[in-house]
Amino acid sequence: MSRIAVIGTGVIGRSWAALFLAHGHDVVATDPHPEAEGATRDAVDAAWPALERLGLHETADRGRLVFVPTVAEAVAEATFVQENGPEDPDLKRALLATIDRESPQQAIIASSSSGITPSLLQAMCEHHPERVVVGHPFNPAHLIPLVEVVGNDRTAPWVIEQALDFYRSVGKKPIHVRRELPGHIANRLQAALWQEAYSLVASGAATVADIDTAIAHGPGLRWAVLGPLANQHLSGGDGGLRHVLNHLGPAAETWMDDLGDVRLTPPLIDALVDGVDEELAGRDLGHLIQERDDLLLALLAHKSSATVLP
Ligand SMILES: NC(=O)c1ccc[n+]([C@@H]2O[C@H](COP(=O)([O-])OP(=O)(O)OC[C@H]3O[C@@H](n4cnc5c(N)ncnc54)[C@H](O)[C@@H]3O)[C@@H](O)[C@H]2O)c1
């Protein structure tokens, strides 16, 4: 059992807190919002049935969540710090500087940041930047297994290894991002898809509902089981990926050359928002989230019993 500091308990921080408690850790949390403690405890209670289905550690106990008023108190005896403050470099700067100054030297500092590079985060930490990494989860962070661990030349190798081990120990499927890039890996892949989706809506080629149907009832089903490259390999028959790339690659290159280059102008934002409102009209969002999470849990359970999936 370790003492994990969760700094910032918004959407992501409270999900991390629930996951760490479910794996038998002590969690010390802090967040300046006056409602933060109540909202976090409610979120942990709401996440608990799903975490029970995934399997609780024998020492898992929601009573191990402690809220403290300051970042300094939260990190004072931490073995691992998960930072989840707002994605604002100025706010992160103050937060990271305090965490670095007040935490034990051997504590790993992992930021949930969706796109800030380790170099920028390390520049905020004057004492021990070598123990700073990005540990980027996906919402809902207590359910989606992927965590991107990003370091750089200044990051000590033991920090990468221990961060990967720690995330594995709480049921995650971490990957080590080998070169720091804005948006890491998965958000860049999502951005590539969003760019084309926005462009297709902007040009009138597709509605928002068409885009969502095309992915959720098409390639997205396969992507939840095997990644896009392994799927492409399987679509090549006996010749595998080499055959697909030789056979369909030239055509795919012409599609790549034709992909949209779009800006999120106010009219396009209106069109996207109207489109998603139309797509989801009459559906209760709470029920939608519940149904999504139930299906995710069922899928995760099936995937955990698969024998040859990577
Ligand atoms: N929402 C997502 O889908 C998502 C996914 C992956 C990663 N992230 C990353 O996680 C981080 C948090 O995002 P979020 O969506 O949870 O944001 P959020 O706005 O829901 O939560 C941010 C929390 O930080 C708190 N906060 C503000 N100042 C603070 C301080 N000085 N000390 C401690 N807490 C402070 C706020 O009160 C708030 O509760 C960001 O870096 C974001 O990029 C978000």
The ligand as a MOL file (V3000), in Angstrom:
LIG
                    3D

  0  0  0     0  0            999 V3000
M  V30 BEGIN CTAB
M  V30 COUNTS 44 48 0 0 0
M  V30 BEGIN ATOM
M  V30 1 N -11.3070 15.8410 -19.0060 0
M  V30 2 C -10.6300 14.9870 -19.7550 0
M  V30 3 O -11.1900 14.2820 -20.6150 0
M  V30 4 C -9.1410 14.7930 -19.5410 0
M  V30 5 C -8.5560 13.5870 -19.9770 0
M  V30 6 C -7.1900 13.3520 -19.7230 0
M  V30 7 C -6.4390 14.3030 -19.0720 0
M  V30 8 N -7.0150 15.4870 -18.6790 0 CHG=1
M  V30 9 C -6.1480 16.4460 -17.9810 0
M  V30 10 O -6.4230 16.3560 -16.5930 0
M  V30 11 C -6.2060 17.6320 -15.9790 0
M  V30 12 C -7.4910 18.0230 -15.2720 0
M  V30 13 O -8.5430 18.1130 -16.2140 0
M  V30 14 P -10.0880 17.9980 -15.7660 0
M  V30 15 O -10.8530 17.7110 -16.9870 0
M  V30 16 O -10.2010 17.0930 -14.5740 0 CHG=-1
M  V30 17 O -10.3690 19.5180 -15.3120 0
M  V30 18 P -11.4290 20.0400 -14.2720 0
M  V30 19 O -11.6510 21.4780 -14.5960 0
M  V30 20 O -12.6150 19.1370 -14.1890 0
M  V30 21 O -10.6450 19.9210 -12.8720 0
M  V30 22 C -9.5800 20.7530 -12.5060 0
M  V30 23 C -9.6000 20.8500 -10.9940 0
M  V30 24 O -8.4320 21.5120 -10.5520 0
M  V30 25 C -8.7990 22.2780 -9.4260 0
M  V30 26 N -7.7770 23.2660 -9.1270 0
M  V30 27 C -7.6580 24.5420 -9.5590 0
M  V30 28 N -6.5590 25.1200 -9.0020 0
M  V30 29 C -5.9860 24.1770 -8.2010 0
M  V30 30 C -4.8750 24.1760 -7.3290 0
M  V30 31 N -4.0970 25.2550 -7.1870 0
M  V30 32 N -4.5940 23.0560 -6.6330 0
M  V30 33 C -5.3600 21.9480 -6.7670 0
M  V30 34 N -6.4380 21.8960 -7.5810 0
M  V30 35 C -6.7440 22.9970 -8.2880 0
M  V30 36 C -10.1480 22.8610 -9.8060 0
M  V30 37 O -10.8680 23.3300 -8.6500 0
M  V30 38 C -10.8020 21.6690 -10.4680 0
M  V30 39 O -11.5290 20.8690 -9.5420 0
M  V30 40 C -5.8150 18.5940 -17.1200 0
M  V30 41 O -4.4210 18.7210 -17.1540 0
M  V30 42 C -6.3390 17.8930 -18.3530 0
M  V30 43 O -5.5730 18.2090 -19.5030 0
M  V30 44 C -8.3450 15.7450 -18.8640 0
M  V30 END ATOM
M  V30 BEGIN BOND
M  V30 1 1 1 2
M  V30 2 2 2 3
M  V30 3 1 2 4
M  V30 4 1 4 5
M  V30 5 2 4 44
M  V30 6 2 5 6
M  V30 7 1 6 7
M  V30 8 2 7 8
M  V30 9 1 8 9
M  V30 10 1 8 44
M  V30 11 1 9 10
M  V30 12 1 9 42
M  V30 13 1 10 11
M  V30 14 1 11 12
M  V30 15 1 11 40
M  V30 16 1 12 13
M  V30 17 1 13 14
M  V30 18 2 14 15
M  V30 19 1 14 16
M  V30 20 1 14 17
M  V30 21 1 17 18
M  V30 22 2 18 19
M  V30 23 1 18 20
M  V30 24 1 18 21
M  V30 25 1 21 22
M  V30 26 1 22 23
M  V30 27 1 23 24
M  V30 28 1 23 38
M  V30 29 1 24 25
M  V30 30 1 25 26
M  V30 31 1 25 36
M  V30 32 1 26 27
M  V30 33 1 26 35
M  V30 34 2 27 28
M  V30 35 1 28 29
M  V30 36 1 29 30
M  V30 37 2 29 35
M  V30 38 1 30 31
M  V30 39 2 30 32
M  V30 40 1 32 33
M  V30 41 2 33 34
M  V30 42 1 34 35
M  V30 43 1 36 37
M  V30 44 1 36 38
M  V30 45 1 38 39
M  V30 46 1 40 41
M  V30 47 1 40 42
M  V30 48 1 42 43
M  V30 END BOND
M  V30 END CTAB
M  END
